[in-house]
Amino acid sequence: MIVLFPTTGASPHFSPEDYAYPRPLIEVAGKPMILWAIENLKSLGGDTRFLFVVDQQDAVKYSYERIFDLSTNGRSEVVMLKGPTAGALCTCLMTIDRIDPTEPLVIANSDQIIDTRLASVIAEFEAAEADAGVITFETVHPRWSYATLGDDGLVNRTSEKDVISNKAIAGFYYFREARIFFKAATAALRHGVTVDDRYYVSSSLNEVILDGGRVVSASVPADRYHSFYNPKMIENFEVNGVRRLSSAQAARPVQLVVPAAGRGSRFAKVGFTRPKPFIDVLGRPMIQHVLENTLPPGGQPTVLLLREHLDSQTDAVAELRSQGVGIVSVDHITEGTACTVLLARQHLDEEAPLLIANSDQVVDMRIVDFIDDCMSRDLDGSILVFRDPKRDPKWSFAETDAAGFVLRVAEKQPISELATVGIYFFRRAGDFMKGALDMMVHNDRTNNEFYVCPAYNYAIRNGARIGVYEIDVRNMHGLGTPEDLAEYLQSREPAYA
């Protein structure tokens, strides 16, 4: 995904007499304005790259390229313009030869923060099979652009500086493919769609709609949208907004990811007709039991499912979505659960905690105890384990030192008595992503697959402090085979967290 920041042009609200630096570098609560915007959009995670369109004179004088490179961990590119354009729409079009037309594109204001889970917003847009999407908030001030919705809930019109609804656009425009934007923007230029002789990005959405495209919206509360449009708004953010934002970031919710994109062939062979995640277990689909068992209070669940299973189980999938479960469609069998989990990377906040759980087991315990233990010990991650004196090689195993820190893990190799349950916690989702990618770079497979557990080895090499949390083996209930399921059905239902 490409995030495009059009940052050219001076603002009449920030005069050179009062502000020594150009607008992107004006300090807001101790940080340059543009850095707030970058950090906000970095929450999209995954392979997001940043493209900045800037004034050449400012870029050279104030080291923009180096600033942006450092702020995006080397994932930025800068387009310098020698002079002003006829508006933000034209500015964005100056990148047409720098962007793969098939890549998803987000165009965002460089003077704002949207305090919401942006990765989830993109996931909603993708699930809706939208060609374009916007984030809105409620207001009626004519400084903003606006959108109206039809009876079908889709955006049917946008306007600039014209209050046609109470749904103001929050300076966040998503396009399924960049070429959708480029085509629409070119049409807006051809049709001469201007306001006060300026071309705005919002006009491109009308062209998408006229071309038969689906444009959707997601709303955020007005107090979760922080604009630095003028000095008064900056002052308000510094007094009130930054405190709310810091409080929310300090308590980032746990992200639960359940990879459930397997065939479940053992069940099919003995006559089960539903895909494994949707097999009836005590009156509910198996995946419902797993989610209720492993989702901590306030957690944000994501399940990865094969597209063919989504298509065949529409009612059950709709029920999951109604419960706030994010769904990621997987088109093919991957090369292992680690690969499957990484398919959700664009939906995850790299700075927020991540809990990965097998899709075919439940445990008799409070999952929050496992998470709280990791947090209270100030660990970077933790592995749920049980003691297996027989050292059955069907499990993965963890070896610890005298202080209880994990030295290494091994898949299908009994290097200790501590076998893993299949529930893994990372204090930062980004630590798993980096560890998993390092594992793949080293082609570290077991039975030709990439498993989740070995990612800890690479996290440890990167300096992570990993611990274990032990439970009794009797508190573990597998559901992954017909025999396991039959045994579980004969026992009582576990007490969930």
N, C-alpha and C positions, 0 to 999 in steps of 0.2 A: 504494500500500500504506500502511496505517495501522499504526504501532507504538504500542501502548497500554502505558503504565507506570502501574500502580496503586501510588501511593506513600503512601497514607494509613496512619495507625495508628502508634503508638509501639511500639518493641521493648523487651522486658524486659532485653535484653542491653546496651542503651545508656542508662544512667540519666542523668537531667538533672544530677545532681550531678557526674558525670564528663565529660559532653559538653554543651558550651554551646549547640550548634546541633542542629537536628533531623536525623534520620538521613540524608536526601538530601545534606546539606551537610557531613557528617562527612568529614574529610580522609583520603584513602587515597593514600599515596605522593605527597603534595603537591597532590592534586586532589580536589575534592568527589566523593564516592561516585557521585552521579548522573551526573557528567560521564563517568566511566569507562563507565557503562552506555550513555549516549547515543553516545559515540564508537564503541563496539562495534557498536551497531545501525545507525549511519550507514553502515557498510560494506555494508549492503543496497543502497545506491546508488539510482539511478533517481529516481522521484518520491515517495520515502518521506516521509511526514509523521508527526509525533509528537504524541501526545495524552497529557497528564499529568493524573491525578486526584490532587488534593492537599488537605490540610487548609487551610481558608480562613485561619485565624488565622496559620499559618506562612507561607502564600503572601504575605499582605499584609505581614507583618513583615519577611520576608527577600527580597522582590522576586523571587519565583519566576518570574513571567511574563517579566521582563526576562532573568533568568539562562537560562531555557529558550530564549527567542527568540535570544539571542546564541549559545547552544551548538548550535542546530540550523539556523543561517543563515536564521532567520525562518520556519522550517517547523514551528512548534509551536502548539498550542492547549492551554489550561489549563481544567480543570473543577474548581471549588472546592466542597468539601463543608463544611457547617457542623458536622457531627458525625460520629462513627464509624459504620461499617456493620457488618454481621454477617459480614464476611469479604471476601477479595479478589474472589470471584465477584460479590458484591453491588456492590462498588466499581466493577468493570468495567461492570456493567449501568447504572451512572449515566451512561454515555456514549452510550446507545442513540439519543438524538436528535442526536448530534454526528457520527455516522459513516454514510456511505453504505452501506446494507446489502449492496450488490453488490461493495464493495471488499474485496480481501484484507486480512486482519487478523493481526497478530502481537501476542500479549500476552506481555510479558517482565518478569521481575523487575527492579527498579531497583537491586539491590545485588549485581550479578554481572557477570562477563565470560566469554563463551564464546569461547575462542581457536581459532576455526575459520573457514572461509570461509562465512559465513552466506548469502551470495547463492547459492552452490552448493547449500547445503542446501535453500533454497527452490526452486531449479531442480529438484532431485531430487523434492521433494514434488509440484511441478507436473507433472513427467514421469510420476509414478506416478498422476496424476489423483486425488490424495488430497483428501478433504473436510477433513481436519485432519491435523496432524503435530506431533511433539514431538522434541526432542533429548534423548538420554539419556547417562548415564555409569555406570560400574560402581561400586557401593558397596552396603552392606547396613545403613547407619545409619537408624534410624527417624525421623530429622528430615525426610526427604525424601518426596516422592510417588513412586510406582512404576508401571511398566507391564509387562504380560506380552504376549508375542507368540504368535500361533497358528501352526499348521503352514504357513500361507500367508505368514508373515512380517509380517502386519498386527497392529497392536495390538488385542487383544481384551478388555482390561480395564485399568483404572487404579485406584489406591488412594492414599489420603492417610495418611501416618504409619503405614502398614502394609506391612511388607516382604514383598511377594508375589513378588518376583523380585530379581535383582541389577541391574536396569535402572532407575536413579533418573532422574526427569525433571528436566532442568536449567533449569527456569523459563523455558521458551521454547515457546509454543503457537502454532501456525499454523492458520489457518482460511481455506479457499479463498475464502469470502465471509463478511463479518461477520455476516450474518443466520444462518449456520449456528451460530455461537457464541451469538448472542442466543436463538435457539430452544432450543438445548441447555441454556443457563444457566437459562432460565425453567423448563424441565422439571425441572432439578435442584432448583430452589427449590420447585416444586410437589410433588416427591417427598420433600422434607425431607432431602436428602442432606447431612448435616453430620458434622464431626469435632470433638468438644469444643465443640459449639454454634456452629461456624464453617463457613461455606461456602467451598470452595476451587475454583479454576479447574479442577483436574484432574478433578473430578466431571463437568464438562461433556463430557469425551471419552467417558465411558460412555454418556451420552445420545445422542451422535452415533452411537456403535456400535449402540445399541438401535434407532436410527432407520434403520439400514441403511447408514450412511456408512462410507467407507474412511478409517481412521486409520493413518498410517504413522509410522515413527521413523527417526532418524539418530543414530548414536552418535559420541561423542568420547571420547578417553582422559580418565581422571579428572584427570590433571594439566593438562589444557587447560581445565578448568572451574574458575573462580575465584569463590568466593562470599564476600561480606562479611557473612555471617550474624551473626557475633559478633566481638568485638575480637581474639580469638585468630586467627581466619581472616584478618583484616586484617593482623595482624602477620606471619603466614606469607607472605602475598602480598607484603608490602613487603620481606621478606628474600629470598624465592625467586622468587615468581611474576612480579613486575614485571621481573626480569632476563630470564627466559625470554620474556616477552611482548615486551619491547623488542628482543631479539635476533631474534625471528621477524618483527617489523614492519620491522626494518631491512633484512631480506632478503626483501621481498615478491616472490613469483614473478611472472614476466612472464605477462600474460594475452594469449593469442592468440585473435583473433576472425576467423573466415573467413565472410564473407557469401556464401552459395551458394544463394540463394533465387530464382534466375531460371528461366525456361522452357527455355533451351537449344534454341530453335526451329531454329537452323541445323543442329544435329545431327539433329533429328527429320526435317527435310526430306530428308535424304540416307539415311534408313533406320535410324538408331540408335534402338533401342527403350527403352533405359534413360535416365533423367534424366541430364543432363550430369555432376553430381558423382559418379555411380556408373558411368559409362562405363569399360569395362575398358582399363587402360593398363598394358601389360607384366604382365598377370596380377593386377592389383589395381585397385580403384576409383580414379578420378582424385583424389578428395578425400583418399585415403590418402597419395598422393604429395605433395600440397600440405602436409598436416599434418606429415609426416616431414621435409619440406624446410624448413619455417618454424617449427617448434616448438622453442624453445631448451630445453636440459636443465632439468628442474624446472618447465617452463612449464605453464600451465593452459589447455587448448584449449576453445574454444566454436565450434560451427558452426551457422549459421542455414540452415534448409532449409524448402522449401515443405511444408506438411502433406500434400499429395497425394503428394509424393515419399517422405515418411516412411511413408505407408501402403502404398506399392507396393514399397518396398525394406526390408522389416522385418528381414531377416537381416543386411544390410549395416549398417543403423542399430544393431542390437543389438551387432554387432562393434565399432562405434565407441564405443558406451557402455561396453562391456567394457574398452576401452582408456583409460577415464577422460575421454572427450570429452563435454563438455556439449552437449546438443542443444536448440536453440530452434526451436520450430515457428512457421512464418510462414503465416498464412492467406490472404495475397493478395500480389500483386506490389506492391512499395512504389514510392515516388516517387524511388528512387535508392539507391545503396549506403550512403550516410550514414544514410538513414532505416532501412535494414535493420540496420545495426550498432547503432543506438540501441535497437532492439527487444531487444537483449541487455543493456541498461543495468542491469536489476535483478539480473543475474548477475555484475556486475563490482564490484570494489573501486575506488572513485574515486581512492584514494591510490596504487594499485599501477600498475606500468607496463602499457601496452597496445600490442600489435602487431597491426595490421590487415593482412591479406594477401588479395589476389585469390584466387579459388577455382579459377582455370584457368591457372596458370603455375607453373613451378619455376625456381629460379636455382642456378647452380653456384657456391656460396659457403657459408661458414659463417655462419649467421644471427647467431651470438653475436658475431662480429666487428663487425657492424653495430650491435648493441645496446651492446657494450662501448665502441665509439667514441663513441657518444652520451653514455654515462655518464662516461667519462674526460674528456670535454670539458665536462662539467657543463652539458649542453644540456637544454632542456625537451622537445625532440623532434628527430627526424631523418627525412629522406626518402631512400629508396634511389633512386639516379638512374643513368642512363647518358648518354653524350654522343651526341647526334644532330645532326650537322652539317647534315643536310637539313631539320631542324625540321619533321618530319611532324606535321600538326595533329591526328592521331588520338590523340596522347599528351597528358598534362598536363605542365606545365613549371614549373621553379623558377628564380627569379632571385636571385643572391646578391651580397653586397657584397664588398669587397676582403678582409675578414676571414673570409669563408666563411659568414656568417650569411645566412639566407634573408630577402630583402626582401619578396617576394610570390610567390605561385604563381598559375597560371592553367590552367584546364581547356580543352583543345582550342585553346589559343592559344600559339604558339611565341614566348614572350618571352625565351628564351635557348636555348642548346644542351643544357641539362640537362633531359632528359626523365625523367619518373618511371617507376619499374618497376611500381608498384602494391603496394608494401610500405611501410607507414607506421608509425612508432614515436612514441609519446607517453610521456614519463616518468611522467605521471599520467593515468590514464584520464579523470579529471574535466576535464582541459584539452580533450580531444577532445569530450566531451559538451557542454561550454559553448560551444566554438567551433562545433560542428555546430548547436546550437540558435540561436546568433546568426546563423549563415548562413541558417537557415530563416526566422527573423524578418525578415531582409532579403530574403527570397525570391530568394536568390542561386543561380539554377539555370543549368545548361548543357544545351541540348537538352531543356529542361523536366524535368531530373532534378537531384537533389541528390547531388553526388559527395563522396567523402571528402576529397580533396586540398584543396579550397578552405577547409575548416575551419581549416587552418593560418593562413590570412590573418587570421581572427578571433582565433586564439590569439596571433598576433604583435601584433595591436592591443591585446590584454590584457597585453602585456609578455613573452610567451614568447620564449625564445631558441631558434631552430630552425636546424639545420644540414643538410648533405647528406652522403651516403656514396656514392661513385661506384664502379660496377663496369663491366666491359667488356660491350658489347652482346652479344657472343658468349656470355656467360654467362647470358643470359636466354632462356627457352624458353616460348613461349606454347602453351597447350593449348585455347584458347577457341573455335577454329573447326575444322571437319574438316580443312582444309588445314594448319593449325598442328599439329594432332595427328599427321597423317600425316608431316610433316617431323620432328617430335620422335621418332616411333617409328623413324625411320631412323637416328637418332643414338644414341649410347650413353647409358645411364642416368646421371644426374648423381650426384656424390658429395655426400651429404647431410651436414648438420652433425651 
